[in-house]
Amino acid sequence: MRVVAGTAGGMTLETPKSDLRPTMDMVKGAIFSSLGDFISDARVLDLFAGSGGLGIEALSRGAGSATLVESDRRAIETIGRNLAKTRLQATVHEMDVFGFLDRLATPASFDLIIADPPYVKQPGDRDFTAELLGNEGLRRAIASEGIFVLEHKPGAKLDLHGCWECLRQKRYGATELALLRPI
């Protein structure tokens, strides 16, 4: 895994030794190509940050700030090493994503929210994608003209709860991306 473009473009990033699923470079490239100049000076929130690859990519491409939220201790340590290697700065929170959204995210504080939650692997697994789409804290945290980029399991039906407009949805191998805007 590497930073695709920008000031840290080409740098290889570490991934934690865990069951986390890093975003493929091709998918990262597609996300940020879709966003174009929107990323410039944007306030970015990276949920389920893993190794920090998406937040770091945003900073490398000119985002004004990035906040990364991850609950896995090994991943947090990896994020720290990746930020040091790229010489980029971000605010990192080691905590549950929903706890962050409900307690720490202030209204309209982010222009871009990116989430790559764990996929449902079998019936009965926790569905983080559905929880995010219905989370009031997430809707409160995004600016009115903000964009929510959601990675999800291909073919999964997204319940937008009448709160999100889908700007674009596209499959990239074992990942599907939805670019959403609050209604």
MDTraj code that builds the backbone (N, CA, C; nanometers):
import mdtraj as md
import numpy as np

residues = "MET ARG VAL VAL ALA GLY THR ALA GLY GLY MET THR LEU GLU THR PRO LYS SER ASP LEU ARG PRO THR MET ASP MET VAL LYS GLY ALA ILE PHE SER SER LEU GLY ASP PHE ILE SER ASP ALA ARG VAL LEU ASP LEU PHE ALA GLY SER GLY GLY LEU GLY ILE GLU ALA LEU SER ARG GLY ALA GLY SER ALA THR LEU VAL GLU SER ASP ARG ARG ALA ILE GLU THR ILE GLY ARG ASN LEU ALA LYS THR ARG LEU GLN ALA THR VAL HIS GLU MET ASP VAL PHE GLY PHE LEU ASP ARG LEU ALA THR PRO ALA SER PHE ASP LEU ILE ILE ALA ASP PRO PRO TYR VAL LYS GLN PRO GLY ASP ARG ASP PHE THR ALA GLU LEU LEU GLY ASN GLU GLY LEU ARG ARG ALA ILE ALA SER GLU GLY ILE PHE VAL LEU GLU HIS LYS PRO GLY ALA LYS LEU ASP LEU HIS GLY CYS TRP GLU CYS LEU ARG GLN LYS ARG TYR GLY ALA THR GLU LEU ALA LEU LEU ARG PRO ILE".split()
xyz = np.array([
    [0.0851, -0.1170, 0.0000],
    [0.0000, 0.0000, 0.0000],
    [0.0899, 0.1235, 0.0000],
    [0.0489, 0.2230, -0.0763],
    [0.1296, 0.3445, -0.0872],
    [0.0403, 0.4675, -0.0972],
    [0.1018, 0.5845, -0.0840],
    [0.0325, 0.7101, -0.1110],
    [0.0351, 0.7262, -0.2624],
    [-0.0800, 0.7479, -0.3218],
    [-0.0905, 0.7490, -0.4678],
    [-0.0374, 0.8782, -0.5289],
    [-0.0712, 0.9941, -0.4702],
    [-0.0331, 1.1212, -0.5316],
    [-0.0149, 1.2294, -0.4254],
    [0.0331, 1.3443, -0.4704],
    [0.0503, 1.4585, -0.3815],
    [0.1899, 1.4671, -0.3235],
    [0.2043, 1.5414, -0.2144],
    [0.3355, 1.5671, -0.1560],
    [0.4048, 1.4412, -0.1064],
    [0.3287, 1.3413, -0.0668],
    [0.3862, 1.2141, -0.0194],
    [0.3690, 1.1025, -0.1227],
    [0.3326, 1.1397, -0.2446],
    [0.3061, 1.0427, -0.3501],
    [0.4197, 0.9437, -0.3696],
    [0.3856, 0.8161, -0.3796],
    [0.4821, 0.7103, -0.4018],
    [0.5375, 0.6478, -0.2755],
    [0.5183, 0.7124, -0.1602],
    [0.5703, 0.6558, -0.0350],
    [0.4905, 0.5314, 0.0037],
    [0.5614, 0.4294, 0.0472],
    [0.4980, 0.3061, 0.0925],
    [0.4520, 0.3234, 0.2361],
    [0.3296, 0.2789, 0.2646],
    [0.2742, 0.2862, 0.3998],
    [0.2727, 0.1478, 0.4626],
    [0.2933, 0.1443, 0.5924],
    [0.2831, 0.0194, 0.6679],
    [0.1366, -0.0172, 0.6853],
    [0.1104, -0.1452, 0.7005],
    [-0.0229, -0.1909, 0.7397],
    [-0.0081, -0.2703, 0.8689],
    [-0.1045, -0.2579, 0.9582],
    [-0.0928, -0.3299, 1.0857],
    [-0.1092, -0.4797, 1.0665],
    [-0.0457, -0.5554, 1.1549],
    [-0.0607, -0.7010, 1.1525],
    [-0.1902, -0.7352, 1.2252],
    [-0.2986, -0.7334, 1.1489],
    [-0.4314, -0.7618, 1.2048],
    [-0.5227, -0.8026, 1.0901],
    [-0.6503, -0.8154, 1.1194],
    [-0.7451, -0.8540, 1.0146],
    [-0.8057, -0.7331, 0.9435],
    [-0.7456, -0.6152, 0.9596],
    [-0.7951, -0.4964, 0.8909],
    [-0.7732, -0.5122, 0.7405],
    [-0.8618, -0.4501, 0.6629],
    [-0.8587, -0.4601, 0.5175],
    [-0.8245, -0.3223, 0.4605],
    [-0.6954, -0.2985, 0.4244],
    [-0.6585, -0.1675, 0.3724],
    [-0.7227, -0.1396, 0.2366],
    [-0.7498, -0.0146, 0.2098],
    [-0.8044, 0.0259, 0.0811],
    [-0.6969, 0.0119, -0.0263],
    [-0.7296, -0.0572, -0.1342],
    [-0.6348, -0.0773, -0.2441],
    [-0.6001, 0.0562, -0.3097],
    [-0.4779, 0.0649, -0.3614],
    [-0.4327, 0.1882, -0.4265],
    [-0.5265, 0.2295, -0.5400],
    [-0.5757, 0.1307, -0.6166],
    [-0.6671, 0.1611, -0.7272],
    [-0.7944, 0.2295, -0.6752],
    [-0.8453, 0.1827, -0.5631],
    [-0.9672, 0.2398, -0.5053],
    [-0.9382, 0.3796, -0.4509],
    [-0.8229, 0.3947, -0.3837],
    [-0.7841, 0.5282, -0.3352],
    [-0.7761, 0.6270, -0.4505],
    [-0.7118, 0.5832, -0.5583],
    [-0.7008, 0.6697, -0.6757],
    [-0.8372, 0.7089, -0.7292],
    [-0.9298, 0.6136, -0.7336],
    [-1.0652, 0.6416, -0.7828],
    [-1.1381, 0.7399, -0.6919],
    [-1.1253, 0.7218, -0.5620],
    [-1.1908, 0.8132, -0.4665],
    [-1.1444, 0.9560, -0.4919],
    [-1.0141, 0.9745, -0.4922],
    [-0.9619, 1.1104, -0.4998],
    [-0.9720, 1.1706, -0.6390],
    [-0.9745, 1.0881, -0.7428],
    [-1.0020, 1.1395, -0.8774],
    [-1.1449, 1.1904, -0.8851],
    [-1.2374, 1.1189, -0.8219],
    [-1.3782, 1.1613, -0.8197],
    [-1.3960, 1.2932, -0.7458],
    [-1.3151, 1.3126, -0.6424],
    [-1.3280, 1.4345, -0.5609],
    [-1.2649, 1.5556, -0.6272],
    [-1.1630, 1.5355, -0.7105],
    [-1.0979, 1.6466, -0.7803],
    [-1.0506, 1.7545, -0.6848],
    [-1.0830, 1.8789, -0.7168],
    [-1.0393, 1.9943, -0.6379],
    [-1.1137, 2.0087, -0.5058],
    [-1.2190, 1.9289, -0.4849],
    [-1.2944, 1.9356, -0.3595],
    [-1.2040, 1.9115, -0.2389],
    [-1.0978, 1.8342, -0.2576],
    [-1.0095, 1.7974, -0.1472],
    [-0.9253, 1.9159, -0.0983],
    [-0.9014, 2.0123, -0.1845],
    [-0.8160, 2.1258, -0.1498],
    [-0.8703, 2.1998, -0.0269],
    [-0.7883, 2.2041, 0.0778],
    [-0.8200, 2.2707, 0.2060],
    [-0.9377, 2.2094, 0.2814],
    [-0.9860, 2.0934, 0.2386],
    [-1.1007, 2.0298, 0.3054],
    [-1.0639, 1.9833, 0.4468],
    [-1.1631, 1.9856, 0.5325],
    [-1.1524, 1.9289, 0.6673],
    [-1.2019, 1.7851, 0.6559],
    [-1.1126, 1.6881, 0.6765],
    [-1.1398, 1.5471, 0.6469],
    [-1.1512, 1.4652, 0.7750],
    [-1.2482, 1.3761, 0.7769],
    [-1.2647, 1.2793, 0.8850],
    [-1.2541, 1.1405, 0.8239],
    [-1.1586, 1.0603, 0.8724],
    [-1.1358, 0.9236, 0.8250],
    [-1.1807, 0.8292, 0.9361],
    [-1.2948, 0.7615, 0.9140],
    [-1.3504, 0.6693, 1.0126],
    [-1.3086, 0.5267, 0.9808],
    [-1.2852, 0.4458, 1.0839],
    [-1.2297, 0.3112, 1.0669],
    [-1.0982, 0.3268, 0.9891],
    [-1.0102, 0.4121, 1.0391],
    [-0.8921, 0.4595, 0.9664],
    [-0.7895, 0.3515, 0.9342],
    [-0.7869, 0.2406, 1.0077],
    [-0.6908, 0.1342, 0.9765],
    [-0.5483, 0.1829, 0.9848],
    [-0.4779, 0.1825, 0.8733],
    [-0.3386, 0.2282, 0.8693],
    [-0.3281, 0.3785, 0.8451],
    [-0.4420, 0.4444, 0.8254],
    [-0.4432, 0.5886, 0.8003],
    [-0.4294, 0.6246, 0.6538],
    [-0.4314, 0.5250, 0.5659],
    [-0.4062, 0.5478, 0.4241],
    [-0.4955, 0.6512, 0.3581],
    [-0.6248, 0.6510, 0.3897],
    [-0.7160, 0.7463, 0.3236],
    [-0.6965, 0.8879, 0.3766],
    [-0.6829, 0.9022, 0.5074],
    [-0.6582, 1.0344, 0.5646],
    [-0.5246, 1.0911, 0.5188],
    [-0.4227, 1.0061, 0.5138],
    [-0.2906, 1.0484, 0.4673],
    [-0.2958, 1.0872, 0.3194],
    [-0.3684, 1.0104, 0.2395],
    [-0.3844, 1.0450, 0.0973],
    [-0.4491, 1.1826, 0.0831],
    [-0.5523, 1.2094, 0.1636],
    [-0.6195, 1.3397, 0.1594],
    [-0.5227, 1.4522, 0.1941],
    [-0.4446, 1.4336, 0.2999],
    [-0.3466, 1.5364, 0.3389],
    [-0.2412, 1.5550, 0.2295],
    [-0.1943, 1.4455, 0.1730],
    [-0.0940, 1.4526, 0.0674],
    [-0.1457, 1.5315, -0.0527],
    [-0.2749, 1.5240, -0.0770],
    [-0.3356, 1.5919, -0.1923],
    [-0.3879, 1.7316, -0.1593],
    [-0.3593, 1.7819, -0.0398],
    [-0.3911, 1.9212, -0.0101],
    [-0.5056, 1.9467, 0.0854],
    [-0.5557, 1.8450, 0.1530],
    [-0.6596, 1.8694, 0.2532],
    [-0.6044, 1.9621, 0.3609],
    [-0.6904, 2.0459, 0.4149],
    [-0.6485, 2.1406, 0.5176],
    [-0.6193, 2.0750, 0.6510],
    [-0.6958, 1.9709, 0.6839],
    [-0.6764, 1.8981, 0.8097],
    [-0.7378, 1.7600, 0.7963],
    [-0.6941, 1.6699, 0.8833],
    [-0.7510, 1.5354, 0.8851],
    [-0.7595, 1.4864, 1.0287],
    [-0.8717, 1.4234, 1.0583],
    [-0.8948, 1.3575, 1.1864],
    [-0.9168, 1.2107, 1.1551],
    [-0.8389, 1.1243, 1.2193],
    [-0.8472, 0.9803, 1.1952],
    [-0.8979, 0.9124, 1.3212],
    [-0.9978, 0.8248, 1.3041],
    [-1.0574, 0.7544, 1.4176],
    [-1.0454, 0.6046, 1.3959],
    [-0.9853, 0.5385, 1.4929],
    [-0.9615, 0.3941, 1.4850],
    [-0.9571, 0.3389, 1.6272],
    [-1.0149, 0.2213, 1.6480],
    [-1.0175, 0.1634, 1.7827],
    [-0.9077, 0.0596, 1.8066],
    [-0.8471, 0.0060, 1.7016],
    [-0.7466, -0.0988, 1.7149],
    [-0.6107, -0.0387, 1.7518],
    [-0.5546, -0.0817, 1.8650],
    [-0.4282, -0.0278, 1.9159],
    [-0.3132, -0.0442, 1.8169],
    [-0.3012, -0.1613, 1.7551],
    [-0.1929, -0.1835, 1.6585],
    [-0.2070, -0.0908, 1.5382],
    [-0.3299, -0.0678, 1.4968],
    [-0.3534, 0.0236, 1.3846],
    [-0.3142, 0.1664, 1.4222],
    [-0.3466, 0.2078, 1.5436],
    [-0.3107, 0.3427, 1.5902],
    [-0.1586, 0.3609, 1.5852],
    [-0.0855, 0.2605, 1.6310],
    [0.0613, 0.2674, 1.6267],
    [0.1104, 0.2773, 1.4827],
    [0.0470, 0.2035, 1.3921],
    [0.0834, 0.2079, 1.2503],
    [0.0539, 0.3455, 1.1916],
    [-0.0604, 0.4030, 1.2267],
    [-0.0941, 0.5382, 1.1796],
    [0.0151, 0.6362, 1.2210],
    [0.0592, 0.6279, 1.3450],
    [0.1648, 0.7171, 1.3935],
    [0.2925, 0.7048, 1.3116],
    [0.3324, 0.5809, 1.2823],
    [0.4531, 0.5595, 1.2005],
    [0.4339, 0.6111, 1.0582],
    [0.3142, 0.5909, 1.0015],
    [0.2882, 0.6379, 0.8648],
    [0.2859, 0.7903, 0.8571],
    [0.2297, 0.8551, 0.9573],
    [0.2306, 1.0017, 0.9594],
    [0.3733, 1.0537, 0.9716],
    [0.4532, 0.9908, 1.0577],
    [0.5926, 1.0331, 1.0740],
    [0.6696, 1.0150, 0.9427],
    [0.6493, 0.9033, 0.8777],
    [0.7204, 0.8745, 0.7524],
    [0.6857, 0.9762, 0.6438],
    [0.5586, 1.0121, 0.6345],
    [0.5148, 1.1053, 0.5298],
    [0.5327, 1.2515, 0.5695],
    [0.5657, 1.2745, 0.6968],
    [0.5818, 1.4110, 0.7519],
    [0.4523, 1.4917, 0.7412],
    [0.3411, 1.4216, 0.7546],
    [0.2102, 1.4872, 0.7536],
    [0.1550, 1.4851, 0.8960],
    [0.0659, 1.5786, 0.9259],
    [0.0099, 1.5874, 1.0608],
    [-0.1404, 1.5678, 1.0559],
    [-0.1894, 1.4923, 1.1532],
    [-0.3335, 1.4677, 1.1656],
    [-0.3662, 1.4519, 1.3135],
    [-0.4914, 1.4702, 1.3450],
    [-0.5411, 1.4408, 1.4787],
    [-0.5879, 1.2960, 1.4765],
    [-0.5409, 1.2162, 1.5723],
    [-0.5737, 1.0741, 1.5753],
    [-0.6450, 1.0426, 1.7064],
    [-0.7592, 0.9753, 1.6949],
    [-0.8370, 0.9348, 1.8124],
    [-0.8432, 0.7830, 1.8175],
    [-0.7958, 0.7258, 1.9276],
    [-0.8081, 0.5825, 1.9489],
    [-0.9380, 0.5590, 2.0247],
    [-1.0433, 0.5335, 1.9502],
    [-1.1732, 0.5119, 2.0116],
    [-1.2728, 0.4565, 1.9110],
    [-1.3866, 0.4148, 1.9614],
    [-1.4961, 0.3661, 1.8786],
    [-1.5480, 0.4794, 1.7896],
    [-1.5704, 0.4498, 1.6636],
    [-1.6177, 0.5486, 1.5660],
    [-1.7490, 0.6133, 1.6116],
    [-1.8416, 0.5329, 1.6595],
    [-1.9726, 0.5872, 1.6972],
    [-1.9633, 0.6711, 1.8245],
    [-1.8733, 0.6352, 1.9140],
    [-1.8476, 0.7182, 2.0312],
    [-1.7927, 0.8537, 1.9898],
    [-1.7012, 0.8544, 1.8927],
    [-1.6468, 0.9804, 1.8418],
    [-1.7582, 1.0657, 1.7814],
    [-1.8384, 1.0039, 1.6931],
    [-1.9448, 1.0792, 1.6254],
    [-2.0460, 1.1358, 1.7252],
    [-2.0799, 1.0585, 1.8253],
    [-2.1821, 1.1022, 1.9208],
    [-2.1310, 1.2019, 2.0240],
    [-2.0014, 1.1932, 2.0598],
    [-1.9515, 1.2767, 2.1693],
    [-1.8535, 1.3865, 2.1284],
    [-1.7742, 1.3638, 2.0245],
    [-1.6670, 1.4587, 1.9934],
    [-1.6842, 1.5380, 1.8641],
    [-1.7574, 1.4835, 1.7696],
    [-1.7738, 1.5537, 1.6412],
    [-1.8693, 1.6716, 1.6593],
    [-1.8234, 1.7884, 1.6232],
    [-1.9064, 1.9077, 1.6359],
    [-1.9839, 1.9322, 1.5060],
    [-2.0940, 2.0070, 1.5123],
    [-2.1767, 2.0299, 1.3934],
    [-2.0991, 2.0923, 1.2773],
    [-2.1210, 2.0357, 1.1593],
    [-2.0654, 2.0848, 1.0323],
    [-1.9137, 2.1006, 1.0370],
    [-1.8450, 2.0138, 1.1115],
    [-1.7005, 2.0300, 1.1296],
    [-1.6167, 1.9639, 1.0202],
    [-1.6797, 1.8867, 0.9299],
    [-1.6024, 1.8178, 0.8266],
    [-1.6646, 1.8376, 0.6884],
    [-1.5787, 1.8678, 0.5911],
    [-1.6225, 1.8823, 0.4522],
    [-1.6285, 1.7464, 0.3831],
    [-1.5394, 1.6564, 0.4261],
    [-1.5289, 1.5245, 0.3652],
    [-1.5174, 1.4211, 0.4760],
    [-1.6065, 1.3237, 0.4733],
    [-1.5987, 1.2115, 0.5659],
    [-1.5802, 1.0858, 0.4829],
    [-1.4771, 1.0085, 0.5186],
    [-1.4463, 0.8838, 0.4481],
    [-1.4586, 0.7704, 0.5493],
    [-1.5277, 0.6642, 0.5114],
    [-1.5415, 0.5494, 0.6012],
    [-1.5208, 0.4199, 0.5247],
    [-1.4408, 0.3337, 0.5846],
    [-1.4165, 0.1998, 0.5299],
    [-1.4415, 0.0996, 0.6429],
    [-1.5701, 0.0810, 0.6790],
    [-1.6013, -0.0072, 0.7913],
    [-1.5847, -0.1549, 0.7559],
    [-1.5702, -0.2391, 0.8582],
    [-1.5664, -0.3837, 0.8311],
    [-1.6949, -0.4271, 0.7612],
    [-1.6818, -0.5191, 0.6679],
    [-1.7983, -0.5707, 0.5961],
    [-1.8676, -0.6786, 0.6793],
    [-1.9976, -0.6931, 0.6576],
    [-2.0714, -0.8046, 0.7159],
    [-2.0266, -0.9299, 0.6423],
    [-1.9763, -1.0287, 0.7173],
    [-1.9275, -1.1516, 0.6540],
    [-2.0300, -1.2634, 0.6588],
    [-2.1142, -1.2613, 0.7620],
    [-2.2165, -1.3654, 0.7748],
    [-2.3369, -1.3078, 0.8474],
    [-2.4539, -1.3683, 0.8274],
    [-2.5740, -1.3189, 0.8945],
    [-2.5513, -1.3103, 1.0462],
    [-2.5982, -1.2013, 1.1030],
    [-2.5832, -1.1798, 1.2465],
    [-2.4644, -1.0923, 1.2820],
    [-2.3704, -1.0714, 1.1862],
    [-2.2583, -0.9807, 1.2116],
    [-2.3091, -0.8382, 1.2244],
    [-2.2385, -0.7582, 1.2994],
    [-2.2729, -0.6169, 1.3136],
    [-2.2586, -0.5486, 1.1775],
    [-2.3591, -0.4707, 1.1376],
    [-2.3594, -0.4020, 1.0088],
    [-2.3217, -0.2551, 1.0290],
    [-2.1906, -0.2289, 1.0254],
    [-2.1404, -0.0936, 1.0480],
    [-2.1862, 0.0030, 0.9393],
    [-2.1998, -0.0462, 0.8155],
    [-2.2434, 0.0388, 0.7050],
    [-2.3822, 0.0938, 0.7328],
    [-2.4752, 0.0078, 0.7702],
    [-2.6114, 0.0517, 0.8017],
    [-2.6123, 0.1454, 0.9215],
    [-2.5313, 0.1153, 1.0217],
    [-2.5248, 0.2017, 1.1404],
    [-2.4751, 0.3413, 1.1043],
    [-2.3734, 0.3487, 1.0183],
    [-2.3219, 0.4792, 0.9772],
    [-2.4280, 0.5600, 0.9033],
    [-2.4943, 0.4964, 0.8080],
    [-2.5939, 0.5684, 0.7279],
    [-2.7096, 0.6209, 0.8124],
    [-2.7393, 0.5559, 0.9231],
    [-2.8468, 0.6004, 1.0105],
    [-2.8013, 0.6814, 1.1299],
    [-2.6712, 0.7095, 1.1395],
    [-2.6176, 0.7758, 1.2579],
    [-2.6373, 0.9274, 1.2534],
    [-2.7056, 0.9794, 1.3527],
    [-2.7321, 1.1230, 1.3611],
    [-2.6030, 1.2024, 1.3789],
    [-2.5077, 1.1493, 1.4553],
    [-2.3803, 1.2184, 1.4765],
    [-2.3041, 1.2394, 1.3469],
    [-2.3085, 1.1417, 1.2574],
    [-2.2432, 1.1542, 1.1268],
    [-2.3092, 1.2653, 1.0457],
    [-2.4407, 1.2645, 1.0411],
    [-2.5124, 1.3680, 0.9642],
    [-2.4880, 1.5067, 1.0227],
    [-2.4765, 1.5144, 1.1533],
    [-2.4521, 1.6428, 1.2189],
    [-2.3095, 1.6921, 1.1891],
    [-2.2124, 1.5989, 1.1820],
    [-2.0713, 1.6357, 1.1668],
    [-2.0351, 1.6843, 1.0270],
    [-2.1111, 1.6439, 0.9255],
    [-2.0757, 1.6798, 0.7880],
    [-2.1335, 1.8163, 0.7510],
    [-2.0533, 1.8968, 0.6818],
    [-2.0990, 2.0277, 0.6346],
    [-2.2132, 2.0088, 0.5346],
    [-2.2970, 2.1097, 0.5197],
    [-2.4157, 2.0978, 0.4341],
    [-2.3811, 2.0633, 0.2894],
    [-2.2696, 2.1075, 0.2404],
    [-2.2252, 2.0751, 0.1041],
    [-2.1145, 1.9708, 0.1046],
    [-2.1008, 1.9011, 0.2163],
    [-1.9955, 1.8015, 0.2310],
    [-2.0231, 1.6745, 0.1523],
    [-1.9231, 1.5880, 0.1477],
    [-1.9337, 1.4596, 0.0786],
    [-1.8940, 1.3492, 0.1757],
    [-1.9724, 1.2428, 0.1747],
    [-1.9458, 1.1236, 0.2540],
    [-1.9089, 1.0123, 0.1571],
    [-1.7846, 0.9630, 0.1658],
    [-1.7381, 0.8531, 0.0816],
    [-1.7447, 0.7264, 0.1660],
    [-1.8250, 0.6321, 0.1215],
    [-1.8463, 0.5090, 0.1961],
    [-1.8013, 0.3893, 0.1132],
    [-1.7028, 0.3152, 0.1657],
    [-1.6647, 0.1877, 0.1051],
    [-1.7557, 0.0826, 0.1654],
    [-1.8081, -0.0053, 0.0810],
    [-1.8967, -0.1094, 0.1327],
    [-1.8859, -0.2351, 0.0480],
    [-1.9461, -0.3405, 0.0995],
    [-1.9439, -0.4698, 0.0319],
    [-2.0193, -0.4572, -0.1012],
    [-1.9628, -0.5061, -0.2097],
    [-2.0298, -0.4957, -0.3395],
    [-2.1689, -0.5584, -0.3375],
    [-2.2608, -0.4877, -0.3994],
    [-2.3976, -0.5371, -0.4100],
    [-2.4845, -0.5116, -0.2888],
    [-2.4261, -0.4604, -0.1808],
    [-2.5053, -0.4329, -0.0602],
    [-2.6053, -0.3211, -0.0886],
    [-2.7280, -0.3409, -0.0473],
    [-2.8328, -0.2400, -0.0636],
    [-2.8157, -0.1359, 0.0470],
    [-2.7977, -0.0104, 0.0084],
    [-2.7780, 0.0964, 0.1054],
    [-2.9104, 0.1635, 0.1377],
    [-2.9462, 0.1653, 0.2649],
    [-3.0650, 0.2380, 0.3101],
    [-3.0189, 0.3789, 0.3450],
    [-3.0522, 0.4745, 0.2597],
    [-3.0060, 0.6119, 0.2769],
    [-3.0933, 0.6919, 0.3736],
    [-3.1955, 0.6282, 0.4302],
    [-3.2816, 0.6874, 0.5342],
    [-3.3416, 0.8217, 0.4936],
    [-3.3469, 0.8511, 0.3636],
    [-3.3993, 0.9795, 0.3184],
    [-3.3122, 1.0968, 0.3582],
    [-3.1884, 1.0680, 0.4031],
    [-3.0976, 1.1719, 0.4526],
    [-2.9775, 1.1947, 0.3614],
    [-2.9574, 1.1039, 0.2681],
    [-2.8399, 1.1097, 0.1812],
    [-2.8814, 1.1014, 0.0353],
    [-2.8137, 1.1770, -0.0486],
    [-2.8290, 1.1685, -0.1942],
    [-2.7053, 1.0971, -0.2474],
    [-2.7248, 0.9964, -0.3300],
    [-2.6119, 0.9232, -0.3878],
    [-2.5666, 0.9968, -0.5136],
    [-2.4455, 1.0491, -0.5106],
    [-2.3895, 1.1207, -0.6243],
    [-2.3266, 1.0246, -0.7246],
    [-2.2701, 0.9151, -0.6711],
    [-2.2025, 0.8182, -0.7568],
    [-2.1837, 0.6890, -0.6790],
    [-2.1960, 0.5780, -0.7494],
    [-2.1699, 0.4479, -0.6886],
    [-2.1028, 0.3616, -0.7936],
    [-1.9894, 0.3005, -0.7551],
    [-1.9153, 0.2199, -0.8524],
    [-1.8400, 0.1089, -0.7808],
    [-1.8331, -0.0053, -0.8474],
    [-1.7644, -0.1218, -0.7929],
    [-1.6211, -0.1278, -0.8440],
    [-1.5299, -0.1627, -0.7529],
    [-1.3888, -0.1836, -0.7845],
    [-1.3492, -0.3173, -0.7230],
    [-1.3620, -0.4248, -0.7973],
    [-1.3279, -0.5568, -0.7458],
    [-1.4118, -0.5938, -0.6254],
    [-1.3469, -0.6168, -0.5116],
    [-1.4155, -0.6596, -0.3892],
    [-1.4639, -0.5431, -0.3041],
    [-1.4669, -0.4227, -0.3624],
    [-1.5113, -0.3028, -0.2915],
    [-1.6069, -0.2243, -0.3798],
    [-1.7053, -0.1637, -0.3162],
    [-1.7929, -0.0712, -0.3858],
    [-1.7860, 0.0620, -0.3132],
    [-1.7853, 0.1697, -0.3898],
    [-1.7796, 0.3038, -0.3338],
    [-1.9112, 0.3753, -0.3578],
    [-1.9558, 0.4475, -0.2576],
    [-2.0708, 0.5364, -0.2717],
    [-2.0274, 0.6756, -0.2298],
    [-2.0490, 0.7730, -0.3166],
    [-2.0253, 0.9126, -0.2822],
    [-2.1617, 0.9736, -0.2525],
    [-2.1775, 1.0172, -0.1286],
    [-2.3065, 1.0638, -0.0795],
    [-2.2982, 1.2085, -0.0339],
    [-2.4113, 1.2781, -0.0440],
    [-2.4208, 1.4162, 0.0056],
    [-2.5433, 1.4242, 0.0960],
    [-2.5332, 1.4970, 0.2080],
    [-2.6508, 1.5098, 0.2945],
    [-2.7628, 1.5864, 0.2247],
    [-2.8845, 1.5436, 0.2508],
    [-3.0020, 1.6118, 0.1941],
    [-3.0544, 1.7102, 0.2969],
])
top = md.Topology()
chain = top.add_chain()
for i, resn in enumerate(residues, 1):
    res = top.add_residue(resn, chain, resSeq=i)
    for name in ("N", "CA", "C"):
        top.add_atom(name, md.element.get_by_symbol(name[0]), res)
traj = md.Trajectory(xyz[None], top)
